């Protein structure tokens, strides 16, 4: 008995000696606090809390579903997806990111959107598992550090031994040179290697910025596809494409890279540049088309905001483009900020020629500016059109009034006509009534102008100018008092004699012909010389008739000689020969020369100065265009000038031409020409009263 007790005491002593360290390091969980009402629980047992050690918790709990009594609402998205899945694999074998648990108890710092989830889970762990949050986080951090040390140790043990480095040979000797620089007007000298220099920091920064810009430019020229977010750049491409409307966008996509390369090639920018990538770095035709559409949309929005609730006037004109009738619409309104008239082009959409069709086109264009079709935000308070054809003046105004919310009331709506057309109609009505219109069967001044135009168009430009140079040389040395030496055969001499007689009569028709002009055939300056091509004379188009009359009058003898030269060169059945023969017949007729001076004098004394004022006035709008606000005063000035025109000095040329033809005052021919002048003036005054009311 005593021996058993002794052995038992010895074994207890050994166990105590061996287990001292274990007892000293064992952690004892604190006793839970007692509640004051523990004895008043009405006999209901308190639920036993789940107790796990830190090590067991981190080793056993792998996901939210392993936490005891954790509500489903607190599960992370990965665990929720796992429970809803078909579970074809074990949880630890699932590698997809969507089914991976967030493990909020291992997270130290999380994004704000995960903070609520982490707080809820850690609160549940502290309450139900009796594990402190800070202790759990320290244990997790210790495990991670131990894992990293283990990985580092393993990596270092497996790493191969470092190679033995071979000593490098001694480098070249450095040449030190003095380098002088200035700071605040003080000179400093330092010894630096010969391969280096000392520069100001600002200079270095400027060079660096320039190099960065150069790199960006080269990268821009070597892209595989054009791309830009700059609205300014897109607008410039759109403006460039719209500036040449006749050029197709398929041609523009090749033109732009060629222009850039031609401009910058001598700068060295294109050294080591891949030309295929360079071409691809510019916009294609489809991209240019998108830029045009986007720019048109932006412009329409800007114009819509500018014109909102303003008094708008519309200037309209019909035109024809490739056989399709177009209706140009240009708005004008008073800008109170700049204190001037602001004009904008709305569109040039196709339209019919009748008044109702023009009104529908205007309504469609104005609806582009409105938020909703038919709004009263943009109303027309006036219009300006031509005087003839459909879609003009009062007929168009009536159609606009019939449209809903398109124009203001008839009491405020202003109707105006383009007075530039009215001024040109004065010359047209007078010429047609007094002298006759042009035509192949007519022999008058207008047909003379048309024949000159046809002759120069039937010949090559270089050939025509060469013929004019020869004519100028002949006229400059011609003297009517000196007989011309005839050469050649008998028939040739007869033709030369006939031409000399007619040319002498033509040469003496007037004293203000430019007979002394000699032009250089190699000159490039042709304006205001005999080499300048005459504009096609059209009675309804601005000052083309007057400009043609001036050109034909100044070079009258030269044109006559040039026509005879063409007759001598070309065969009888050719086009130039026939046109030149008609021109000779017209120019040797002295009555055509007299009528030509009448057209020239009227254009020079009345049409040209008033037309120049109508087109060059810049009042209010700061743009050269027709201005209607001063037409009352201009009408009075035009009427006064037209009444006094026959007594003006410009009509001395017309009087001289009549006298040179041998028509003395009081003769029947003189009275006939005075009758032409009277009819000419009466028709001009009637047109002025009709179109300038």
C-alpha positions in Angstrom: 0.0 0.0 0.0 2.7 2.4 0.9 4.7 1.4 -2.1 1.7 2.1 -4.4 1.3 5.5 -2.8 5.0 6.3 -3.2 5.0 5.3 -6.8 1.8 7.4 -7.4 3.5 10.4 -5.7 6.6 10.0 -7.8 4.6 9.8 -11.0 2.6 12.8 -10.0 5.8 14.7 -9.3 7.2 13.7 -12.7 4.1 14.8 -14.5 4.1 18.1 -12.6 7.8 18.7 -13.5 7.2 17.8 -17.1 4.0 19.8 -17.5 5.0 23.1 -15.8 5.8 24.8 -19.2 2.5 23.7 -20.6 0.5 25.0 -17.8 2.4 28.3 -17.8 1.7 28.9 -21.6 -1.9 27.7 -21.6 -4.4 30.5 -22.2 -7.5 30.6 -20.0 -10.6 32.2 -21.4 -12.1 34.7 -19.0 -15.2 33.9 -17.2 -18.3 35.3 -18.8 -19.8 38.1 -16.8 -22.8 37.2 -14.7 -26.0 39.0 -15.4 -28.0 40.4 -12.6 -31.1 38.5 -13.8 -29.4 35.1 -14.2 -31.5 33.8 -11.4 -34.7 35.2 -12.9 -34.7 33.4 -16.2 -38.0 31.8 -15.4 -36.5 28.3 -15.6 -35.6 28.7 -19.3 -32.1 27.3 -20.0 -29.6 29.7 -21.7 -28.3 28.6 -25.1 -24.8 27.3 -24.9 -22.3 29.4 -26.9 -20.1 27.8 -29.5 -16.5 27.9 -28.2 -13.5 27.4 -30.5 -9.9 28.2 -30.0 -8.1 30.6 -32.4 -6.2 27.8 -34.0 -9.3 25.6 -34.5 -11.3 28.5 -35.9 -8.7 29.4 -38.6 -8.1 25.7 -39.5 -11.8 24.6 -39.5 -13.6 27.7 -40.8 -12.9 28.0 -44.6 -16.1 29.8 -45.7 -19.2 31.5 -44.4 -21.2 28.3 -44.4 -18.8 26.8 -41.9 -19.5 29.5 -39.3 -21.9 28.2 -36.7 -25.4 29.7 -36.8 -24.4 32.4 -39.3 -27.6 33.7 -41.0 -27.9 33.3 -44.7 -28.3 37.1 -45.1 -24.7 37.5 -43.8 -23.1 35.1 -46.3 -20.8 36.6 -49.0 -21.7 36.5 -52.6 -19.3 33.6 -53.3 -21.0 31.4 -50.7 -24.5 32.4 -51.9 -23.6 31.4 -55.4 -22.1 28.1 -54.2 -25.3 27.1 -52.3 -27.4 28.0 -55.4 -25.2 26.0 -57.7 -25.5 22.3 -58.6 -22.4 21.4 -56.6 -20.8 19.2 -59.2 -17.4 19.5 -57.3 -16.3 19.8 -53.7 -16.0 23.2 -52.4 -12.3 23.1 -52.0 -12.0 21.8 -55.6 -13.9 24.8 -57.1 -11.5 27.3 -58.6 -13.9 29.8 -60.1 -13.7 33.3 -58.8 -17.5 33.7 -58.5 -17.8 30.9 -55.9 -14.7 31.9 -53.8 -15.5 32.9 -50.2 -14.5 36.5 -49.2 -13.3 35.3 -45.7 -14.1 38.5 -43.9 -12.4 37.3 -40.7 -9.0 37.3 -42.5 -9.3 40.8 -43.9 -7.5 43.7 -42.3 -8.4 46.5 -44.7 -11.3 46.3 -47.1 -13.1 48.6 -49.5 -15.9 50.7 -48.1 -18.5 48.6 -49.9 -17.4 45.5 -48.0 -17.2 47.1 -44.6 -20.8 46.4 -43.6 -20.4 42.7 -44.5 -17.2 42.3 -42.5 -18.6 44.1 -39.5 -21.6 41.8 -39.4 -19.6 38.6 -39.6 -17.0 39.7 -37.0 -19.8 40.7 -34.6 -21.3 37.3 -35.1 -18.0 35.5 -34.5 -17.4 37.6 -31.3 -20.9 36.9 -30.0 -21.4 33.2 -30.8 -17.8 31.9 -31.1 -16.4 34.0 -28.2 -13.3 35.0 -30.2 -11.9 38.5 -30.1 -11.5 40.3 -33.4 -8.1 41.7 -32.7 -6.7 38.3 -31.5 -8.0 36.6 -34.6 -6.4 39.3 -36.9 -3.1 39.0 -35.1 -3.1 35.2 -35.6 -3.9 35.6 -39.2 -1.0 38.1 -39.7 1.4 35.8 -37.9 0.4 32.9 -40.2 1.0 35.1 -43.3 4.4 36.2 -42.1 5.4 32.6 -41.3 4.3 31.6 -44.8 6.2 34.3 -46.4 9.4 33.4 -44.4 9.0 29.8 -45.5 8.6 30.8 -49.1 11.7 33.0 -48.9 13.8 30.3 -47.2 12.7 27.8 -49.8 13.5 30.1 -52.6 16.9 31.0 -51.2 17.8 27.3 -50.7 16.8 26.4 -54.2 18.5 29.3 -55.8 21.6 28.5 -57.9 25.0 29.8 -56.7 25.9 33.2 -58.0 28.3 33.2 -61.0 31.8 34.4 -60.6 32.1 37.9 -62.2 35.0 38.5 -64.5 36.7 41.9 -63.7 36.0 44.4 -66.5 38.9 46.0 -68.3 39.8 49.5 -67.3 37.8 52.2 -69.2 39.1 54.9 -71.4 40.6 57.9 -69.9 38.1 60.8 -69.3 39.1 64.1 -70.9 38.1 67.0 -68.6 37.5 70.4 -70.1 36.5 73.7 -68.6 32.8 74.7 -69.2 31.8 78.3 -68.7 28.2 79.3 -67.9 26.5 82.4 -66.5 24.1 82.8 -63.6 22.7 86.2 -62.8 25.3 87.8 -65.1 28.1 86.1 -63.2 30.5 83.8 -64.9 31.3 80.3 -63.5 33.7 77.7 -64.9 33.6 74.0 -64.0 35.6 71.1 -65.2 33.3 68.5 -66.9 33.9 65.6 -69.2 34.3 66.5 -72.8 31.2 64.6 -73.7 29.0 66.8 -71.4 27.8 70.4 -71.3 26.2 72.5 -68.6 22.9 74.2 -69.7 20.2 76.2 -68.0 17.4 74.1 -66.5 14.8 76.2 -68.4 16.5 75.5 -71.7 16.7 71.8 -70.9 13.0 71.8 -70.0 12.1 73.6 -73.3 14.2 71.0 -75.3 12.5 68.2 -73.4 9.0 69.6 -74.2 9.9 70.0 -77.8 11.2 66.4 -78.0 8.0 65.2 -76.4 5.9 67.1 -78.9 8.1 65.7 -81.7 7.5 62.1 -80.4 3.8 62.7 -80.3 3.7 64.0 -83.8 5.7 61.0 -85.1 3.4 58.6 -83.2 0.4 60.4 -84.6 1.8 59.8 -88.2 2.4 56.1 -87.5 -1.0 55.0 -86.2 -2.9 52.1 -87.7 -6.1 54.0 -87.6 -7.2 57.7 -87.3 -8.6 58.6 -83.9 -9.1 61.9 -82.2 -11.2 63.2 -79.4 -10.7 66.8 -80.2 -13.8 68.5 -81.5 -11.6 71.3 -82.9 -9.7 68.8 -85.0 -12.9 67.1 -86.3 -14.3 70.5 -87.2 -11.2 71.5 -89.1 -11.4 68.3 -91.2 -15.1 68.9 -91.8 -14.4 72.5 -92.9 -11.6 71.5 -95.2 -13.8 68.9 -96.9 -16.7 71.3 -97.2 -14.4 74.0 -98.6 -14.1 72.0 -101.8 -17.6 70.5 -102.4 -16.7 69.2 -105.8 -14.0 66.9 -104.5 -15.2 63.5 -103.5 -14.4 62.3 -100.0 -12.8 59.2 -101.5 -10.3 61.5 -103.1 -9.8 63.6 -100.0 -8.7 60.6 -97.9 -5.6 60.4 -100.2 -5.1 64.2 -100.5 -4.7 65.0 -96.9 -1.7 62.7 -96.2 0.0 63.8 -99.4 -0.4 67.5 -98.5 1.1 66.9 -95.0 4.0 64.9 -96.3 4.7 67.5 -99.1 4.7 70.3 -96.5 6.9 68.6 -93.8 9.1 66.4 -95.9 12.1 68.8 -96.1 12.1 69.2 -92.3 13.2 65.5 -91.7 9.9 64.7 -90.0 9.3 61.7 -92.3 12.7 60.1 -91.8 12.2 56.4 -90.9 8.5 56.7 -91.4 6.4 53.8 -92.7 4.3 55.2 -95.5 1.6 52.6 -95.2 1.0 53.5 -91.6 1.3 57.2 -92.5 -1.7 56.9 -94.9 -3.7 54.9 -92.4 -3.2 57.5 -89.7 -5.5 60.0 -91.6 -9.3 59.8 -91.7 -11.0 57.7 -94.3 -13.9 58.8 -96.5 -16.3 57.3 -94.0 -14.7 59.1 -91.1 -14.8 62.4 -93.0 -18.5 61.9 -93.8 -19.2 61.3 -90.1 -17.2 64.5 -89.2 -19.4 66.4 -91.8 -22.6 65.1 -90.3 -21.5 65.8 -86.7 -20.3 69.3 -87.6 -23.6 70.1 -89.4 -25.5 68.9 -86.3 -23.4 71.1 -84.0 -23.8 74.1 -86.3 -27.6 73.6 -86.4 -27.8 73.4 -82.6 -25.7 76.6 -82.3 -27.8 78.5 -84.8 -31.0 77.3 -83.2 -29.9 78.7 -79.8 -28.8 82.0 -81.4 -32.1 82.5 -83.3 -34.4 81.4 -80.5 -37.2 84.1 -79.9 -35.5 86.6 -82.3 -37.0 88.3 -85.3 -35.7 86.4 -88.3 -35.8 87.5 -91.9 -35.2 84.9 -94.7 -33.4 85.6 -98.0 -34.2 82.9 -100.6 -33.0 82.2 -104.1 -33.6 79.2 -106.5 -30.8 77.5 -108.2 -29.9 74.4 -110.2 -27.2 71.9 -109.3 -26.6 68.8 -111.5 -30.2 69.1 -112.9 -31.8 69.3 -109.4 -33.5 72.4 -108.3 -32.2 73.8 -105.0 -33.6 76.5 -102.8 -30.9 78.5 -100.9 -32.1 79.8 -97.6 -30.1 82.4 -95.6 -31.4 83.9 -92.4 -30.5 87.4 -91.0 -31.3 88.8 -87.5 -30.3 91.6 -85.3 -27.7 90.7 -82.7 -28.1 93.0 -79.6 -24.7 91.9 -78.2 -22.6 92.9 -81.2 -24.9 95.6 -82.4 -25.0 94.3 -86.0 -26.9 92.1 -88.3 -25.9 88.4 -88.1 -26.4 86.2 -91.2 -26.5 82.4 -91.3 -27.0 79.8 -94.1 -29.7 77.4 -93.1 -29.4 74.9 -95.9 -29.7 74.5 -99.7 -32.1 71.6 -99.8 -33.8 70.7 -103.0 -37.2 72.3 -103.7 -39.8 72.8 -106.4 -40.2 76.1 -108.2 -43.8 77.0 -107.1 -44.6 79.2 -104.2 -46.3 76.4 -102.2 -43.3 74.1 -102.7 -40.9 76.8 -101.7 -43.0 77.5 -98.5 -42.9 73.8 -97.6 -39.1 73.8 -98.1 -38.8 76.8 -95.8 -41.0 75.2 -93.2 -38.9 72.0 -93.3 -35.7 74.1 -92.8 -37.1 76.1 -89.9 -38.2 72.9 -88.1 -34.6 71.9 -88.0 -34.0 74.8 -85.6 -37.0 74.0 -83.3 -37.1 71.5 -80.5 -40.4 70.2 -81.8 -42.0 70.7 -85.2 -44.4 73.6 -85.2 -43.1 75.4 -82.1 -43.3 79.2 -82.0 -39.7 79.6 -81.0 -38.4 80.6 -84.5 -40.8 82.8 -86.5 -40.1 84.6 -89.7 -40.7 88.4 -89.7 -39.6 89.1 -93.3 -38.4 87.7 -96.6 -36.3 88.8 -99.6 -36.4 87.1 -103.0 -36.0 87.7 -106.7 -38.7 89.5 -108.7 -39.5 86.8 -111.2 -40.5 83.2 -111.2 -42.3 81.2 -108.5 -41.6 81.4 -104.8 -41.1 85.2 -104.7 -42.6 88.3 -103.2 -46.3 88.3 -102.1 -47.2 84.9 -103.4 -44.5 83.3 -101.2 -45.6 85.5 -98.3 -49.2 84.3 -98.6 -48.0 80.6 -98.6 -45.9 81.3 -95.5 -48.8 82.8 -93.7 -50.9 79.8 -94.4 -48.4 77.6 -92.5 -48.9 77.2 -88.7 -46.3 78.8 -86.5 -44.0 79.6 -89.4 -44.3 83.4 -89.8 -45.7 86.2 -87.8 -48.9 88.0 -88.7 -49.3 89.8 -92.0 -49.1 93.2 -90.4 -45.5 92.6 -89.2 -44.3 90.4 -92.1 -42.0 92.4 -94.4 -41.6 91.6 -98.1 -38.7 92.8 -100.1 -37.2 92.1 -103.5 -33.5 92.0 -104.5 -32.7 95.4 -106.0 -29.5 94.1 -107.6 -31.7 92.1 -110.0 -33.9 95.1 -110.5 -30.9 97.2 -111.5 -29.7 94.7 -114.0 -33.2 94.4 -115.4 -33.0 98.2 -116.3 -30.1 97.4 -118.7 -31.8 94.3 -120.1 -35.1 96.0 -120.8 -33.4 99.0 -122.4 -31.1 96.8 -124.6 -33.8 94.5 -125.8 -36.3 97.2 -126.6 -33.9 99.7 -128.2 -31.2 97.5 -129.8 -32.6 94.0 -129.9 -31.6 90.8 -128.2 -28.8 88.5 -129.4 -29.4 85.7 -131.8 -27.7 83.8 -134.7 -29.9 85.6 -137.3 -29.6 89.1 -135.6 -27.0 91.7 -136.5 -26.7 94.0 -133.5 -24.4 94.9 -130.7 -25.5 92.0 -128.4 -24.8 89.4 -131.1 -21.4 91.0 -131.7 -20.5 90.4 -128.0 -21.7 86.8 -128.2 -19.7 86.2 -131.3 -16.5 87.5 -129.7 -17.1 85.1 -126.8 -17.8 82.2 -129.2 -14.6 82.8 -131.2 -12.2 82.8 -128.2 -13.9 79.7 -126.9 -13.5 77.9 -130.2 -9.7 78.2 -130.1 -7.1 77.0 -127.8 -6.1 79.6 -125.2 -2.4 79.7 -126.3 -3.4 80.0 -130.0 -5.9 82.7 -129.3 -3.4 84.8 -127.3 -0.8 84.3 -130.1 -3.3 85.7 -132.6 -4.1 88.6 -130.4 -0.4 89.4 -130.0 0.0 89.6 -133.7 -3.1 91.8 -134.0 -1.7 94.2 -131.4 1.6 94.4 -133.2 -0.2 95.2 -136.5 -2.6 97.8 -134.9 0.2 99.6 -133.0 2.1 100.2 -136.3 -0.9 100.9 -138.5 -1.4 104.3 -140.1 -4.5 104.9 -142.1 -2.7 107.5 -144.2 0.0 105.1 -145.3 -1.1 102.6 -147.9 -0.4 98.9 -147.2 1.9 97.1 -149.5 0.0 94.2 -151.1 1.8 90.9 -151.8 1.0 87.5 -153.3 -1.1 86.5 -156.2 -3.8 88.6 -157.8 -6.6 87.1 -155.7 -4.6 87.4 -152.5 -4.0 91.1 -153.3 -7.7 91.6 -153.9 -8.5 90.0 -150.5 -5.9 92.2 -148.8 -7.2 95.3 -150.5 -10.8 94.5 -149.4 -9.7 93.8 -145.8 -7.6 97.0 -145.7 -10.6 99.1 -146.8 -12.9 97.6 -144.1 -10.2 97.7 -141.4 -9.6 101.4 -142.2 -13.3 102.1 -141.7 -13.3 100.1 -138.5 -10.1 101.8 -137.2 -11.6 105.3 -137.7 -14.9 104.5 -135.9 -13.6 106.0 -132.7 -10.6 107.8 -131.3 -10.6 106.1 -127.9 -9.6 102.6 -129.1 -6.5 101.3 -127.4 -4.4 101.2 -130.6 -1.0 101.7 -129.0 -1.1 98.6 -126.7 1.6 96.1 -127.3 1.6 93.0 -125.2 4.3 90.5 -124.4 3.3 87.0 -125.5 5.2 85.5 -122.6 3.6 87.7 -119.9 1.6 86.2 -117.1 -0.3 89.4 -116.4 -3.4 89.4 -118.7 -5.9 91.4 -116.7 -6.8 94.8 -118.2 -4.9 93.8 -121.4 -6.0 92.6 -124.8 -5.1 89.0 -123.7 -7.8 89.0 -121.0 -10.6 86.7 -121.9 -14.0 88.3 -122.1 -16.7 87.2 -119.7 -19.8 85.6 -121.3 -22.3 88.4 -121.7 -25.7 87.5 -120.2 -28.2 90.3 -119.8 -29.7 88.9 -116.5 -26.3 88.3 -114.8 -24.8 91.3 -113.0 -22.4 93.4 -115.0 -21.3 90.8 -117.6 -22.8 92.7 -120.5 -21.1 96.0 -119.5 -17.8 94.2 -118.9 -18.0 92.6 -122.3 -18.9 95.9 -124.0 -15.8 97.5 -122.3 -13.5 94.7 -123.5 -14.9 94.8 -127.1 -14.7 98.5 -127.3 -11.1 98.8 -126.0 -9.8 96.1 -128.4 -12.1 96.8 -131.3 -9.4 97.0 -134.1 -7.4 94.1 -132.6 -10.5 91.8 -132.6 -11.3 92.7 -136.2 -7.7 91.8 -137.3 -7.8 88.6 -135.1 -11.0 87.5 -136.8 -9.5 88.0 -140.3 -6.4 86.0 -139.2 -8.6 83.1 -138.1 -10.4 83.2 -141.4 -7.0 82.9 -143.2 -5.8 80.0 -141.0 -8.9 77.7 -140.9 -10.7 76.0 -143.7 -14.0 77.3 -144.9 -16.2 74.6 -143.3 -14.6 74.7 -139.8 -16.3 76.2 -136.8 -13.7 78.9 -136.1 -13.8 80.1 -139.7 -17.6 80.5 -139.6 -17.6 82.4 -136.3 -14.7 84.6 -137.4 -16.6 85.5 -140.6 -19.7 86.5 -138.6 -17.5 88.6 -136.3 -15.9 90.4 -139.2 -19.4 91.2 -140.6 -20.5 92.5 -137.2 -17.4 94.7 -136.6 -17.3 96.3 -140.0 -20.9 97.4 -139.4 -20.6 100.9 -138.0 -24.1 100.8 -136.5 -23.0 98.0 -134.2 -20.1 100.1 -133.0 -22.5 103.0 -132.2 -24.9 100.7 -130.3 -21.9 99.2 -128.5 -20.9 102.7 -127.2 -24.5 103.2 -126.1 -24.4 100.0 -123.9 -20.9 100.9 -122.6 -21.9 104.5 -121.7 -25.0 103.4 -119.9 -23.2 100.7 -118.0 -20.3 103.0 -117.1 -22.4 106.0 -116.1 -25.3 104.3 -114.3 -25.3 100.5 -113.9 -21.7 100.0 -112.7 -21.5 102.7 -109.9 -24.9 101.8 -108.4 -24.3 98.1 -108.7 -21.0 98.5 -107.0 -22.7 100.3 -104.1 -25.4 97.6 -103.8 -22.8 94.8 -103.6 -20.1 96.5 -101.5 -22.2 98.2 -98.8 -21.2 96.9 -95.3 -23.6 98.9 -93.1 -24.8 97.0 -90.0 -23.7 93.6 -91.2 -20.0 94.3 -91.8 -20.3 92.0 -94.9 -20.4 93.1 -98.5 -23.9 92.4 -99.6 -27.2 94.0 -100.6 -28.6 96.3 -97.9 -32.2 97.3 -98.0 -32.3 99.9 -95.3 -31.0 102.7 -97.6 -32.9 101.9 -100.7 -35.2 105.0 -100.4 -32.3 107.4 -100.7 -30.6 105.2 -103.3 -33.7 105.1 -105.4 -33.8 108.9 -105.5 -30.1 109.1 -106.5 -30.6 106.4 -109.2 -33.5 108.3 -110.7 -31.7 111.6 -110.8 -28.6 110.0 -112.4 -30.7 108.2 -115.0 -32.5 111.4 -116.0 -29.2 113.3 -116.3 -27.3 110.4 -118.0 -27.5 111.6 -121.6 -25.9 114.9 -120.6 -23.1 113.1 -118.7 -19.6 113.1 -120.0 -19.6 109.3 -120.4 -22.1 109.8 -123.3 -19.5 111.7 -125.2 -18.2 108.4 -126.5 -21.6 107.6 -128.0 -21.9 111.0 -129.6 -18.4 110.7 -131.1 -19.3 107.3 -132.6 -22.3 108.8 -134.3 -20.3 111.7 -135.7 -17.5 109.4 -136.9 -20.1 107.4 -138.8 -20.9 110.6 -140.8 -24.3 111.2 -139.3 -24.6 114.9 -138.9 -27.1 116.6 -136.6 -30.5 116.9 -138.1 -30.0 114.0 -140.5 -32.4 111.1 -140.6 -29.7 108.7 -139.3 -28.8 111.0 -136.5 -32.5 111.3 -135.5 -32.8 107.5 -135.6 -29.9 107.1 -133.2 -31.4 109.7 -130.9 -34.6 107.8 -131.0 -32.8 104.7 -129.8 -31.3 106.7 -127.0 -34.8 108.0 -126.0 -36.2 104.5 -126.0 -33.2 103.3 -124.1 -33.7 105.9 -121.3 -37.5 105.4 -121.1 -37.2 101.7 -120.7 -34.6 102.2 -117.9 -36.8 104.6 -116.1 -39.8 102.3 -116.4 -37.8 99.4 -115.0 -36.6 101.6 -112.1 -40.2 102.6 -111.2 -41.4 99.0 -111.5 -38.7 97.2 -109.4 -37.8 99.9 -106.9 -41.2 100.9 -105.6 
